[in-house]
Amino acid sequence: MLFLLSPAKSLDYDTPCDLPATRPHFLAEAAELIEQLRPLGPVQVAALMDLSDKLAQLNVARYAAWRRRATRANSKAALLAFDGDVYDGLKARSLEPDDLAWAQEHLVILSGLYGALRPMDALQPYRLEMGTRLANPRGKDLYAWWGDRIAAYLNHRQRRSRPAVVVNLASQEYFKAVDRRALQARVVDCVFEDWQRDDWRIVSFHAKKARGMMARFAIQSRCSAPEQLQGFTAAGYAWDEAASAADRLVFRRRQDAGDEVGQ
């Protein structure tokens, strides 16, 4: 069973990390995308990605500095480099070495630049969201660039698993990069809802953190079947059987119970 996560816009390269990193599977494709981004100036990058001038200049510098060969000086393990709400919920820095080893085999981080990353794959600083309409030799955007490559990669990762299962904890923007027609696996979605204004609603900030907490729960519990995910109770969420379906697990809470992982 594989768990899919989105990346984060925020990155942390300040916190020390002495863990060895691994080589991303789609490194050659990432290098090709970098070559397409390097000729762009700050004004073009700002328009392409809807960035401020400051962020555009930062990312132009990142593209210029990116190298096919990752080193400890220019990269960091992806799970520890990403620093958004999902990763705040996952709290990877407090995981044990054997937890990280399990995550390396069962967790996949989708990426506009790298396609699909294992947690310990070497990540160099970048900004390239999957929804970016970057025209390229394969089409008008990154979805055309990746085509069925990510699905094929996920199929290969589970070639010995029967039945093959993909648990989607990624956003719609990123999961759209997985060609469902080519994917040879059952897909299980996890949905996190809060009671607000007299109805159940997906609150983006809380849902993102909950996805990270679910990933942590799966790692620490060594989940190997979707049914095991029903035991997730972090931050006051609980599986709602009536609202769920076989391939759509709904977790609800009636009030903000805090952001503690609880594992």
C-alpha positions, 0 to 999 in steps of 0.5 A: 500500500502506498500513501500519496502526499502533496509537496509544500511551498515552504521549504526548510534548509536551515534546520540541520540534517545529517541523514543520507539522501537517496536519488530521485527516480525522475532526476533526468526529467527534473533536469529537463524541466530546469533547463526549460525554466532557466531562460525565464527572467523574474518578470516571466516567472512572476507571471507564470506562477503568480508570484511576488517580485521577491519570490520570482527573483528567489526562484530564478536564482534557485533554477540557476543553482540547481544541479543534476548532482545533489550534495549535502550542501545543496540538497536535503531529504524531501520529507525534512525539507518540505515545511508546510501544513501537511508536514507540520502535521506529519512531524517527520523530525520526531520519527524514529529511524525505522519509521523513516525506513518504512516511510521510504517504502510506502510514502510518495510525495508528488512534485511538479519538478520531480514527479514522484519522490520517496521521503529520503530523496534528495531535494534541491530548493525549487518552486514549481507547482503541478498546476503551472501551465509551463509549455513544454515539448510534451504539451501545454502544462505539467500534466502533459509533461508527466503524462502516465509516467507517475502512474507507471512508477506507482504501478512498478512500486506495487508490482509485487503487491496484490491487491495494489492500493494507493491511499490518496492524501494529496490535493486534487491539483497533485493527484490529477497528475496520476493518470487513473486510466493507467494506474493499476491499483485501488484508490482510497481517498481520505477526507477530513471534515470539521463541523462549522456553521451547522454543517460538515465542511472541509477546512483547508488548513485543518484538512492539510494538517490532518493529511500529514497526521494520517501519514504519520499514523500510517507510518507508526502503525505500519498500516498495510490495509485501508481498514486499519486507517479507521483507527485514526483519532489524531486531533479529535478526528474519528472515522464516520462509518455512515458518511464513508464508502469503501474507497472514501474514508471520512473522518470528522470532528465537532470542534477544533481539538488542537493540532497534537498528533496524538501518536 
